[in-house]
Amino acid sequence: MSRTPQGQRASLDKQPHEVAAMFDGVAERYDLTNTVISLGQDRSWRRATRAALGLRPGERVLDVGAGTGVSTRELAQSGAYAVGVDLSLGMLHTGKRARPEVPLLAGDALRLPFADASFDAVTISFALRNVNDTDAALRELARVTRPGGRLVVCEFSTPVNPVFRTVYLSYLMRSLPAVARTVSSNPEAYVYLAESVRAWPAQSALAGRVAAAGWGRVAWRNLTGGVVALHRGIRQ
């Protein structure tokens, strides 16, 4: 958990206004902080997400929880038309200054501002665990995806090797906040983010929730030993 820039406590119940305020507070140095605390792995995770979506030129892809648009720009390299949506106005403003060519819109993952079946593919990276209602968000992603369209969820997960898992959780809870203090504009927010990662369901449990939300052929693939997992599904 952490204190928001307004000094209020942001608990793991993930109230939307608290989450938005927290990300407003880390927006200016968010991309740099992510690269530092992931030891540069964030770039390879974005590339893996784009590859898993199997995007083709001319397709439309929605990037939910896009933040500053780094992930949206990565998706556009496929030739698809990529649109980013995020709840945090601070993240969006930072992103529009840094990469004005990327379409970024304000929106809630639970009430996306798009018609039914608007996209060929949808993705959400490192943001699903920050949504107030995970299952409703997965259903909303299905709503805006055409039948036969694809979903990829890129999210922190559970390392599969017990020894590595112990080391990783120690880093997450002890070292990550310390590292964040050297680079982040709001290091206390990373205490909440570490807690949210530790509380997140493991790969098989999340796969069951994706399937229950209307996605078929659900599968997952571990990245970096399970620190991150890609969950894929097809809109039924």
C-alpha positions in Angstrom: 0.0 0.0 0.0 1.1 3.6 -0.4 0.1 7.2 0.2 -1.3 9.0 -2.8 0.1 12.5 -3.7 -2.8 13.9 -1.6 -1.6 12.1 1.4 -4.5 9.6 1.5 -3.9 5.9 1.8 -4.4 3.8 -1.3 -5.4 0.3 -0.2 -5.6 -2.9 -2.1 -9.4 -2.5 -2.7 -8.3 -0.3 -5.7 -10.8 2.5 -5.7 -10.6 4.1 -9.1 -9.9 7.7 -7.9 -7.1 6.5 -5.6 -5.5 4.5 -8.3 -5.7 7.4 -10.8 -4.3 9.8 -8.2 -1.4 7.4 -7.4 -0.5 7.1 -11.1 -0.8 10.8 -11.6 1.9 11.1 -8.9 4.4 8.7 -10.7 3.7 9.8 -14.3 6.8 12.0 -14.9 9.4 9.3 -14.3 7.2 6.2 -14.7 8.8 4.9 -17.8 12.3 5.3 -16.5 11.4 3.7 -13.1 9.9 0.7 -14.8 13.0 0.1 -16.9 15.2 0.4 -13.8 13.2 -1.8 -11.4 12.6 -4.5 -14.2 16.4 -4.5 -15.0 15.5 -3.6 -18.6 13.1 -6.5 -19.1 10.1 -4.2 -19.7 11.2 -3.8 -23.3 11.2 -7.5 -24.0 7.8 -7.9 -22.3 6.3 -5.3 -24.6 7.7 -7.1 -27.6 6.4 -10.4 -26.5 2.9 -8.9 -26.0 2.9 -7.6 -29.5 4.1 -10.9 -30.9 1.4 -12.8 -28.9 -1.4 -10.7 -30.3 -0.4 -11.6 -33.9 -1.4 -8.2 -35.2 -1.6 -7.5 -38.9 -1.5 -4.2 -40.9 -4.8 -2.5 -41.0 -6.2 -4.2 -37.8 -7.5 -2.2 -34.9 -6.0 -2.9 -31.4 -6.9 -1.4 -28.1 -4.3 -1.0 -25.4 -6.1 -0.6 -22.0 -4.1 0.8 -19.1 -1.7 2.3 -21.7 -0.2 4.8 -19.3 2.2 7.1 -21.2 1.7 5.1 -24.5 5.0 3.2 -24.6 3.1 0.0 -25.0 0.7 1.5 -27.6 3.6 2.7 -29.7 5.1 -0.8 -29.6 1.8 -2.3 -30.8 1.7 0.2 -33.7 5.0 -1.2 -35.0 3.0 -4.2 -36.3 1.2 -1.9 -38.8 -2.0 -2.1 -36.9 -3.9 1.0 -35.7 -3.3 1.1 -32.0 -5.3 3.2 -29.5 -4.4 3.6 -25.9 -6.8 4.2 -23.0 -5.9 5.0 -19.4 -7.6 6.2 -16.2 -4.8 8.6 -15.1 -4.9 12.0 -16.7 -1.3 12.6 -15.5 0.0 9.6 -17.3 -1.9 10.6 -20.5 -0.6 14.2 -20.4 3.0 12.9 -19.9 2.5 10.5 -22.8 1.1 13.1 -25.2 4.1 15.3 -24.6 6.6 12.5 -25.1 4.9 10.8 -28.1 2.3 13.0 -29.6 1.8 10.6 -32.6 0.2 8.0 -30.3 -3.6 8.1 -29.9 -4.3 8.2 -26.2 -7.7 8.6 -24.6 -9.0 8.9 -21.1 -11.2 6.0 -20.1 -12.1 3.4 -17.4 -11.4 -0.3 -18.1 -14.9 -1.0 -16.7 -16.7 1.4 -19.0 -14.7 1.6 -22.2 -15.7 4.5 -24.6 -16.2 2.2 -27.6 -19.0 0.4 -29.3 -19.4 -3.4 -29.2 -17.0 -5.4 -31.5 -14.9 -2.3 -32.3 -11.5 -4.0 -32.2 -9.7 -7.0 -33.8 -7.5 -7.3 -30.7 -7.3 -6.0 -27.1 -4.6 -6.0 -24.5 -3.9 -4.8 -21.0 -0.4 -4.7 -19.6 0.4 -4.4 -15.9 -2.9 -2.8 -15.2 -5.5 -5.5 -14.8 -4.5 -6.0 -11.1 -5.2 -2.3 -10.5 -8.8 -2.5 -11.7 -11.5 -2.5 -9.0 -13.4 -5.5 -10.6 -11.1 -7.9 -12.5 -13.9 -10.1 -13.9 -16.0 -7.1 -15.1 -12.9 -5.7 -16.8 -12.3 -8.9 -18.7 -16.0 -8.9 -19.8 -15.7 -5.3 -20.9 -12.6 -6.2 -23.0 -14.7 -9.0 -24.6 -17.5 -6.6 -25.3 -15.4 -4.3 -27.5 -13.7 -7.2 -29.3 -15.2 -8.7 -32.4 -16.0 -12.4 -32.4 -12.8 -14.3 -33.2 -10.7 -11.3 -32.0 -7.7 -11.8 -29.6 -6.9 -10.9 -26.1 -3.5 -10.8 -24.4 -3.1 -9.9 -20.7 0.5 -9.1 -19.8 0.8 -9.1 -16.0 3.1 -9.8 -13.1 2.6 -13.4 -12.0 4.1 -16.2 -9.8 7.7 -17.5 -10.6 7.6 -21.2 -11.1 10.9 -22.1 -9.4 10.5 -22.1 -5.6 14.0 -20.8 -4.9 13.7 -18.1 -7.5 10.2 -17.2 -6.2 11.6 -16.7 -2.7 14.4 -14.4 -4.0 11.9 -12.5 -6.2 9.4 -11.9 -3.4 12.2 -10.6 -1.2 13.3 -8.2 -4.0 9.7 -7.2 -4.5 9.0 -6.3 -0.9 12.3 -5.0 0.3 14.5 -3.9 -2.6 12.0 -2.6 -5.1 10.8 0.3 -2.9 14.4 1.2 -2.1 15.3 1.3 -5.8 12.2 3.3 -6.6 13.3 5.9 -4.1 16.3 6.7 -6.3 14.4 7.2 -9.5 10.6 7.6 -9.0 8.8 10.9 -8.5 6.6 9.2 -5.9 8.5 6.2 -4.5 5.8 5.3 -1.9 3.5 4.3 -4.7 5.8 1.3 -5.4 5.0 -0.1 -2.0 1.4 -0.5 -3.1 2.5 -1.8 -6.5 4.6 -4.5 -4.8 1.7 -5.5 -2.5 -0.6 -5.7 -5.5 1.8 -8.1 -7.3 2.1 -10.3 -4.3 -1.7 -10.5 -3.9 -2.4 -11.3 -7.6 -3.6 -14.8 -8.5 -1.2 -17.3 -10.0 -1.3 -18.3 -13.7 -3.9 -21.1 -13.6 -6.3 -19.1 -11.4 -6.2 -16.1 -13.8 -6.7 -18.4 -16.8 -9.9 -19.6 -15.2 -11.2 -16.1 -14.7 -10.3 -15.1 -18.3 -12.3 -18.1 -19.6 -15.3 -17.3 -17.4 -15.4 -13.8 -18.9 -16.2 -15.1 -22.4 -12.8 -15.9 -23.8 -12.1 -19.2 -25.4 -8.9 -21.2 -26.1 -7.3 -19.6 -23.1 -3.6 -20.3 -22.6 -0.6 -18.7 -20.9 3.1 -18.4 -21.3 5.6 -17.5 -18.7 8.2 -14.8 -19.3 11.3 -14.3 -17.1 10.7 -17.5 -15.2 7.1 -16.5 -14.4 7.8 -13.0 -13.1 5.4 -12.1 -15.9 2.9 -14.2 -17.7 1.0 -13.6 -21.0 -2.6 -14.9 -20.9 -4.2 -15.3 -24.3 -7.8 -15.9 -25.4 -10.1 -15.7 -28.4 -13.4 -13.8 -28.3 -16.2 -16.4 -28.5 
